[in-house]
Amino acid sequence: MKKFREQLPEKASQKQFSDMLQIAGLDIDKNAVQRIESGERFVTDIELKVIAKVLGVNYQDLLD
């Protein structure tokens, strides 16, 4: 996820990315983004779908 987040046109920080996710309807804060990127937090299928949509990638890309 971090790789794709950093490739966004506006190079979103973790805070900016969490704001983007919240606008898309996913209530995730900066700390949750940090834990996901470090592998400390599980991501549900619903979260994965929204994250992929916000990043503009296929959810399969996030699983690889």
PyMOL commands that set and color helices and strands:
alter all, ss='L'
color gray80, all
select helices_A, chain A and resi 2-6+14-23+30-37+45-55+59-63
alter helices_A, ss='H'
color red, helices_A
deselect
rebuild
show_as cartoon
